[in-house]
């Protein structure tokens, strides 16, 4: 019965999920294997080559996204018996870009074109998917929580159709898709082995949070052309991002070329096969030793982003944290702005800095956080020995962890990612009675 309840949780409504958790036996020896065994898969007899403008097959996703189009390119060497990588390609354009533009990534051409990388991709050791984008009334259509959920759904659909290695999922965005890459590397960076960006832009960046994330940023010096192309994807955005990441001593790749914005420019186009070559050897580490995250993130607007790798921020209290901001210096900024500046700003929310010390001890520093959860995988700690968690200098847990099926199911709900499942979790209430603290402080001072 527990297998049926597991599948009910994985694909059911919120009410069905709650009922499943209440009815299953949570204590099992290997909950991760149990959950993976109940994921829906239909890998056999899939066509190879270009599958253009298909639609979602998984019923819960087809119901959610009935109008969206998915174009796949499956290399001839793909074998469903062997796990392969997945490259998600985000197209450019704007709020009026038609849904069928995405497939342009996967077409072939003898002449340099805006996209048309099918010739290169058909020889790569991964499956490529180019999804249409939700028709939202904004030029940041890849840079919002709705698109975050949609991209995770695209990856889930690909994993249903093909044998995808969850630690070899990559993303590449161009122009508006580059906006999305700057956003996604912050909000969903833990889902990808590498996030690639070409000709994008950003306004806000919690760049300190890219521990464990691989960011590959490409930008043309001549992206902006006076009188032809405005400066809303100016090279300054990329240079600032690279400089800030270097200041945090965070590894990343910055590839600057002398070309322009579009892939019809040979110098711009040349960078993409180089990116393809780079990601051939990349793999994600789903359990990095250090995680730094904030409760709110986003490249253009800040949204709740509570989960990252093995840390979840459940609740914050009043207070602010710092992040990076780039803005035009003009009093009335426009797309033709001529200069930019970087500054640190403060916004409402909280942060967590968590470290796995490698000796069954985890140390955590929080700011403005009322409650949080740490998730544990057997690769992160020895469950046969006590796991010690020290938060803000105080030991909050020092005991054995037991594998728990409910925790594993809940962890799947964070990203619907079979490669980042957790066997156990610990939640911590960090609320402080400020009034009692003040009274204690006054009493202490009166006795001195």
Buried (B, 14 or more C-beta within 10 A) or exposed (E): EBEEBBBBBBBBEEEEBEBBBEEBEBEBEBBBEBBBEBBBEEEEEBEBEBBBEBBBEBEBBEEEBEEBBBBBBBBEEBEBEEEBBBBBBBBBBEEEBEBEBBBBBBBEEEEBBBBBBBEBBBEBBBBBBBBBBBEBEBBBBBBBBEBBBBBBBBBBBBBBBBBBBBBBBBBBBBBBBBBBBBBBBBBBBBBBBBBBBBBBBBBBBBBBBBBBBBBBBBBBBBBBEEEEBBBBBBBBBBBBBBEBBEEBEBEBBBBBBEBBBBBBBEEBBBBBBEBBEBBEEBEBBBBBBEBBBBBBBBBBBBBBBBBBBBBBBBBBBEEEBBBBBBBBEEEEEEEBBEEBEBEEEEBBBBBBBBBBEEEBBBBBBBBBBBBBBBBBBBEBBEBEEBBBBBBEEEEBBEEEBEBBBBBBBBBBEBBBBBBBBBBBBBEBEBEEEEEEEEEEEEEEEEEE
